[in-house]
Amino acid sequence: MIQPKIASWKKSRVDQLTEVLNSDGVVGIVDVGGVPAGNMLDMRSNLRDSMKITMAKKTLIRIAWENSGRSTEELESLFENAIQPCIVQSDNLNPFELFIELEKTRQGRAAKEGELAPMDIIVEQGPTSFGPGPIVGEFNAVGIPAKIDKGKVAIQKTTTVVEKGQPISADLGIMLAKLDINPIEIGIILTGAIEGGFF
């Protein structure tokens, strides 16, 4: 039986990943699914001194994981909640400190059409910074009750505009962003870490 030939770049990539996995300190898997490229660059530059984040395809990470003598069951459990997994390695943070640093990357972004609300999205009653204009009609069109009050657009009553798990329309996503409501949480999320062989 002829063995499939592995592209040389893949082999060298696997070797690099294996080297990272065999490094001293803490090794883990993070999820960067849904993080726009610009945000990702900012997040990584802020973390560069304390950890190394290495991106690769799942298949290459699996091969490198096996090559480093680690349990594939461990890896599959780390992959379970990761949409776009990457390897994270640090030799100066323990797993708890690593988690704390990565939690700082969490931030909200505007909702895109069809994304599901991660929680009930509520618009609070009260004044906005907008002056009178067509924006009143735009708010009302997406179910946010608005009117002019004392020369400013005001939300008339606290309203749940989308319930948890329901899709967000494109127009509603735009109007929420105008109110600084960015409901989609992004960040470099740690799914699990291993230190000295302990999971």
BALOBA-1460 file (C-alpha; in Angstrom, 3 decimals):
// residues 199
<rec num="1" residu="m" x="0.000" y="0.000" z="0.000"/>
<rec num="2" residu="i" x="1.368" y="3.405" z="-0.979"/>
<rec num="3" residu="q" x="1.591" y="5.889" z="1.883"/>
<rec num="4" residu="p" x="0.120" y="9.302" z="0.997"/>
<rec num="5" residu="k" x="2.893" y="11.861" z="0.635"/>
<rec num="6" residu="i" x="2.578" y="14.682" z="3.175"/>
<rec num="7" residu="a" x="3.393" y="18.104" z="1.777"/>
<rec num="8" residu="s" x="6.745" y="19.262" z="3.153"/>
<rec num="9" residu="w" x="5.279" y="22.530" z="4.506"/>
<rec num="10" residu="k" x="2.723" y="20.509" z="6.484"/>
<rec num="11" residu="k" x="5.447" y="18.318" z="7.930"/>
<rec num="12" residu="s" x="7.522" y="21.319" z="9.001"/>
<rec num="13" residu="r" x="4.374" y="22.970" z="10.416"/>
<rec num="14" residu="v" x="3.626" y="19.841" z="12.457"/>
<rec num="15" residu="d" x="7.247" y="19.831" z="13.683"/>
<rec num="16" residu="q" x="6.859" y="23.460" z="14.809"/>
<rec num="17" residu="l" x="3.580" y="22.686" z="16.592"/>
<rec num="18" residu="t" x="5.101" y="19.625" z="18.273"/>
<rec num="19" residu="e" x="7.968" y="21.780" z="19.515"/>
<rec num="20" residu="v" x="5.495" y="24.277" z="21.021"/>
<rec num="21" residu="l" x="3.561" y="21.444" z="22.691"/>
<rec num="22" residu="n" x="6.782" y="20.032" z="24.150"/>
<rec num="23" residu="s" x="7.817" y="23.421" z="25.587"/>
<rec num="24" residu="d" x="8.114" y="23.942" z="29.330"/>
<rec num="25" residu="g" x="5.267" y="25.592" z="31.190"/>
<rec num="26" residu="v" x="1.570" y="25.597" z="30.410"/>
<rec num="27" residu="v" x="0.069" y="24.438" z="27.122"/>
<rec num="28" residu="g" x="-3.589" y="24.809" z="26.261"/>
<rec num="29" residu="i" x="-6.170" y="25.314" z="23.564"/>
<rec num="30" residu="v" x="-7.921" y="28.627" z="23.005"/>
<rec num="31" residu="d" x="-10.885" y="29.418" z="20.776"/>
<rec num="32" residu="v" x="-10.670" y="32.498" z="18.549"/>
<rec num="33" residu="g" x="-13.861" y="31.783" z="16.581"/>
<rec num="34" residu="g" x="-15.683" y="34.926" z="15.500"/>
<rec num="35" residu="v" x="-12.851" y="37.328" z="16.361"/>
<rec num="36" residu="p" x="-12.305" y="39.765" z="13.441"/>
<rec num="37" residu="a" x="-8.715" y="39.959" z="12.168"/>
<rec num="38" residu="g" x="-8.188" y="43.546" z="13.398"/>
<rec num="39" residu="n" x="-9.342" y="42.697" z="16.930"/>
<rec num="40" residu="m" x="-7.209" y="39.549" z="16.873"/>
<rec num="41" residu="l" x="-4.051" y="41.535" z="16.044"/>
<rec num="42" residu="d" x="-4.727" y="43.941" z="18.939"/>
<rec num="43" residu="m" x="-5.420" y="41.111" z="21.380"/>
<rec num="44" residu="r" x="-2.312" y="39.177" z="20.375"/>
<rec num="45" residu="s" x="-0.033" y="42.218" z="20.594"/>
<rec num="46" residu="n" x="-1.284" y="42.872" z="24.140"/>
<rec num="47" residu="l" x="-0.574" y="39.262" z="25.150"/>
<rec num="48" residu="r" x="2.736" y="38.778" z="23.312"/>
<rec num="49" residu="d" x="4.948" y="39.220" z="26.410"/>
<rec num="50" residu="s" x="3.175" y="36.629" z="28.527"/>
<rec num="51" residu="m" x="2.199" y="33.877" z="26.081"/>
<rec num="52" residu="k" x="2.511" y="32.520" z="22.555"/>
<rec num="53" residu="i" x="-0.587" y="31.805" z="20.450"/>
<rec num="54" residu="t" x="-0.072" y="29.512" z="17.462"/>
<rec num="55" residu="m" x="-2.737" y="29.120" z="14.800"/>
<rec num="56" residu="a" x="-3.089" y="25.949" z="12.747"/>
<rec num="57" residu="k" x="-5.697" y="23.650" z="11.253"/>
<rec num="58" residu="k" x="-7.290" y="21.100" z="13.611"/>
<rec num="59" residu="t" x="-5.829" y="18.176" z="11.673"/>
<rec num="60" residu="l" x="-2.267" y="19.499" z="12.057"/>
<rec num="61" residu="i" x="-2.811" y="20.208" z="15.764"/>
<rec num="62" residu="r" x="-4.073" y="16.605" z="16.181"/>
<rec num="63" residu="i" x="-0.959" y="15.136" z="14.519"/>
<rec num="64" residu="a" x="1.381" y="17.345" z="16.577"/>
<rec num="65" residu="w" x="-0.543" y="16.476" z="19.769"/>
<rec num="66" residu="e" x="-0.031" y="12.760" z="19.089"/>
<rec num="67" residu="n" x="3.639" y="13.353" z="18.176"/>
<rec num="68" residu="s" x="4.187" y="15.058" z="21.527"/>
<rec num="69" residu="g" x="2.927" y="11.934" z="23.307"/>
<rec num="70" residu="r" x="-0.210" y="13.539" z="24.683"/>
<rec num="71" residu="s" x="-3.626" y="11.884" z="24.982"/>
<rec num="72" residu="t" x="-5.901" y="12.433" z="21.983"/>
<rec num="73" residu="e" x="-8.939" y="12.153" z="24.301"/>
<rec num="74" residu="e" x="-7.606" y="15.192" z="26.191"/>
<rec num="75" residu="l" x="-7.329" y="17.112" z="22.937"/>
<rec num="76" residu="e" x="-10.820" y="16.161" z="21.754"/>
<rec num="77" residu="s" x="-12.286" y="17.420" z="25.038"/>
<rec num="78" residu="l" x="-10.367" y="20.719" z="24.576"/>
<rec num="79" residu="f" x="-11.640" y="20.939" z="20.975"/>
<rec num="80" residu="e" x="-15.255" y="20.306" z="22.024"/>
<rec num="81" residu="n" x="-16.142" y="23.945" z="22.709"/>
<rec num="82" residu="a" x="-13.727" y="25.512" z="20.210"/>
<rec num="83" residu="i" x="-14.961" y="26.805" z="16.865"/>
<rec num="84" residu="q" x="-11.489" y="27.906" z="15.722"/>
<rec num="85" residu="p" x="-8.883" y="26.362" z="18.039"/>
<rec num="86" residu="c" x="-5.304" y="27.571" z="18.468"/>
<rec num="87" residu="i" x="-2.474" y="26.400" z="20.703"/>
<rec num="88" residu="v" x="-1.494" y="28.678" z="23.579"/>
<rec num="89" residu="q" x="1.769" y="28.256" z="25.487"/>
<rec num="90" residu="s" x="3.279" y="30.179" z="28.389"/>
<rec num="91" residu="d" x="6.339" y="29.513" z="30.500"/>
<rec num="92" residu="n" x="5.737" y="32.354" z="32.950"/>
<rec num="93" residu="l" x="2.026" y="31.974" z="33.808"/>
<rec num="94" residu="n" x="0.231" y="29.156" z="35.609"/>
<rec num="95" residu="p" x="-3.130" y="27.954" z="34.164"/>
<rec num="96" residu="f" x="-5.151" y="30.278" z="36.433"/>
<rec num="97" residu="e" x="-3.060" y="33.350" z="35.495"/>
<rec num="98" residu="l" x="-3.318" y="32.361" z="31.827"/>
<rec num="99" residu="f" x="-7.111" y="32.213" z="32.146"/>
<rec num="100" residu="i" x="-7.203" y="35.663" z="33.846"/>
<rec num="101" residu="e" x="-5.057" y="37.248" z="31.094"/>
<rec num="102" residu="l" x="-7.169" y="35.745" z="28.312"/>
<rec num="103" residu="e" x="-10.420" y="36.831" z="30.000"/>
<rec num="104" residu="k" x="-9.231" y="40.439" z="29.539"/>
<rec num="105" residu="t" x="-9.559" y="39.983" z="25.757"/>
<rec num="106" residu="r" x="-13.340" y="39.505" z="25.967"/>
<rec num="107" residu="q" x="-15.236" y="42.339" z="24.321"/>
<rec num="108" residu="g" x="-18.524" y="42.967" z="22.577"/>
<rec num="109" residu="r" x="-19.022" y="43.583" z="18.887"/>
<rec num="110" residu="a" x="-22.025" y="44.606" z="16.826"/>
<rec num="111" residu="a" x="-24.424" y="41.828" z="15.823"/>
<rec num="112" residu="k" x="-24.484" y="40.731" z="12.186"/>
<rec num="113" residu="e" x="-27.579" y="39.524" z="10.366"/>
<rec num="114" residu="g" x="-28.756" y="36.090" z="11.477"/>
<rec num="115" residu="e" x="-26.495" y="35.803" z="14.535"/>
<rec num="116" residu="l" x="-28.283" y="34.401" z="17.561"/>
<rec num="117" residu="a" x="-28.716" y="36.546" z="20.644"/>
<rec num="118" residu="p" x="-26.433" y="35.163" z="23.413"/>
<rec num="119" residu="m" x="-28.849" y="36.542" z="26.010"/>
<rec num="120" residu="d" x="-32.079" y="38.576" z="26.085"/>
<rec num="121" residu="i" x="-31.182" y="41.911" z="24.470"/>
<rec num="122" residu="i" x="-32.846" y="44.738" z="26.382"/>
<rec num="123" residu="v" x="-32.947" y="48.396" z="25.401"/>
<rec num="124" residu="e" x="-33.413" y="50.597" z="28.466"/>
<rec num="125" residu="q" x="-35.858" y="53.502" z="28.643"/>
<rec num="126" residu="g" x="-34.259" y="56.950" z="28.615"/>
<rec num="127" residu="p" x="-32.679" y="59.711" z="26.536"/>
<rec num="128" residu="t" x="-30.151" y="59.086" z="23.749"/>
<rec num="129" residu="s" x="-27.513" y="61.389" z="22.291"/>
<rec num="130" residu="f" x="-29.389" y="61.684" z="18.978"/>
<rec num="131" residu="g" x="-31.088" y="64.860" z="17.820"/>
<rec num="132" residu="p" x="-34.476" y="64.823" z="16.024"/>
<rec num="133" residu="g" x="-34.507" y="63.204" z="12.592"/>
<rec num="134" residu="p" x="-35.326" y="60.038" z="10.627"/>
<rec num="135" residu="i" x="-33.556" y="57.931" z="13.256"/>
<rec num="136" residu="v" x="-36.805" y="57.991" z="15.321"/>
<rec num="137" residu="g" x="-38.561" y="56.058" z="12.557"/>
<rec num="138" residu="e" x="-35.556" y="53.703" z="12.198"/>
<rec num="139" residu="f" x="-35.698" y="52.816" z="15.910"/>
<rec num="140" residu="n" x="-39.457" y="52.244" z="15.785"/>
<rec num="141" residu="a" x="-39.116" y="50.103" z="12.632"/>
<rec num="142" residu="v" x="-36.963" y="47.566" z="14.515"/>
<rec num="143" residu="g" x="-39.191" y="47.492" z="17.610"/>
<rec num="144" residu="i" x="-37.363" y="50.075" z="19.746"/>
<rec num="145" residu="p" x="-40.072" y="52.567" z="20.813"/>
<rec num="146" residu="a" x="-38.624" y="56.069" z="20.353"/>
<rec num="147" residu="k" x="-39.906" y="59.649" z="20.249"/>
<rec num="148" residu="i" x="-38.537" y="63.181" z="20.519"/>
<rec num="149" residu="d" x="-38.317" y="64.433" z="24.087"/>
<rec num="150" residu="k" x="-36.719" y="67.780" z="25.062"/>
<rec num="151" residu="g" x="-34.985" y="68.067" z="21.703"/>
<rec num="152" residu="k" x="-33.414" y="64.572" z="21.811"/>
<rec num="153" residu="v" x="-34.495" y="61.113" z="20.704"/>
<rec num="154" residu="a" x="-35.652" y="59.157" z="23.775"/>
<rec num="155" residu="i" x="-36.449" y="55.466" z="24.188"/>
<rec num="156" residu="q" x="-40.011" y="55.419" z="25.538"/>
<rec num="157" residu="k" x="-39.917" y="52.205" z="27.543"/>
<rec num="158" residu="t" x="-37.524" y="49.406" z="28.451"/>
<rec num="159" residu="t" x="-37.996" y="46.744" z="25.767"/>
<rec num="160" residu="t" x="-36.648" y="43.240" z="25.145"/>
<rec num="161" residu="v" x="-35.933" y="43.477" z="21.405"/>
<rec num="162" residu="v" x="-34.591" y="39.932" z="20.947"/>
<rec num="163" residu="e" x="-34.889" y="36.937" z="23.255"/>
<rec num="164" residu="k" x="-31.939" y="34.660" z="23.947"/>
<rec num="165" residu="g" x="-31.307" y="32.211" z="21.086"/>
<rec num="166" residu="q" x="-33.341" y="34.181" z="18.536"/>
<rec num="167" residu="p" x="-31.761" y="35.562" z="15.335"/>
<rec num="168" residu="i" x="-30.886" y="39.250" z="15.164"/>
<rec num="169" residu="s" x="-31.909" y="41.108" z="11.993"/>
<rec num="170" residu="a" x="-29.373" y="43.216" z="10.100"/>
<rec num="171" residu="d" x="-31.354" y="46.433" z="10.731"/>
<rec num="172" residu="l" x="-31.711" y="45.725" z="14.450"/>
<rec num="173" residu="g" x="-27.962" y="44.973" z="14.718"/>
<rec num="174" residu="i" x="-27.203" y="48.392" z="13.172"/>
<rec num="175" residu="m" x="-29.592" y="50.248" z="15.504"/>
<rec num="176" residu="l" x="-28.279" y="48.425" z="18.590"/>
<rec num="177" residu="a" x="-24.714" y="49.415" z="17.610"/>
<rec num="178" residu="k" x="-25.869" y="53.063" z="17.424"/>
<rec num="179" residu="l" x="-26.950" y="52.692" z="21.067"/>
<rec num="180" residu="d" x="-23.540" y="51.136" z="21.925"/>
<rec num="181" residu="i" x="-25.169" y="47.741" z="22.472"/>
<rec num="182" residu="n" x="-22.696" y="45.191" z="21.079"/>
<rec num="183" residu="p" x="-24.174" y="41.846" z="22.167"/>
<rec num="184" residu="i" x="-21.853" y="39.387" z="20.415"/>
<rec num="185" residu="e" x="-19.031" y="38.519" z="22.764"/>
<rec num="186" residu="i" x="-15.653" y="37.805" z="21.252"/>
<rec num="187" residu="g" x="-12.257" y="37.086" z="22.739"/>
<rec num="188" residu="i" x="-9.477" y="34.549" z="23.007"/>
<rec num="189" residu="i" x="-11.283" y="31.982" z="25.134"/>
<rec num="190" residu="l" x="-9.286" y="29.316" z="26.995"/>
<rec num="191" residu="t" x="-10.992" y="25.918" z="26.619"/>
<rec num="192" residu="g" x="-8.407" y="24.136" z="28.798"/>
<rec num="193" residu="a" x="-4.763" y="23.988" z="29.795"/>
<rec num="194" residu="i" x="-2.216" y="21.378" z="30.842"/>
<rec num="195" residu="e" x="0.729" y="21.985" z="33.138"/>
<rec num="196" residu="g" x="3.346" y="19.329" z="33.857"/>
<rec num="197" residu="g" x="1.080" y="16.655" z="32.391"/>
<rec num="198" residu="f" x="-1.875" y="17.634" z="34.602"/>
<rec num="199" residu="f" x="-5.095" y="18.507" z="32.817"/>
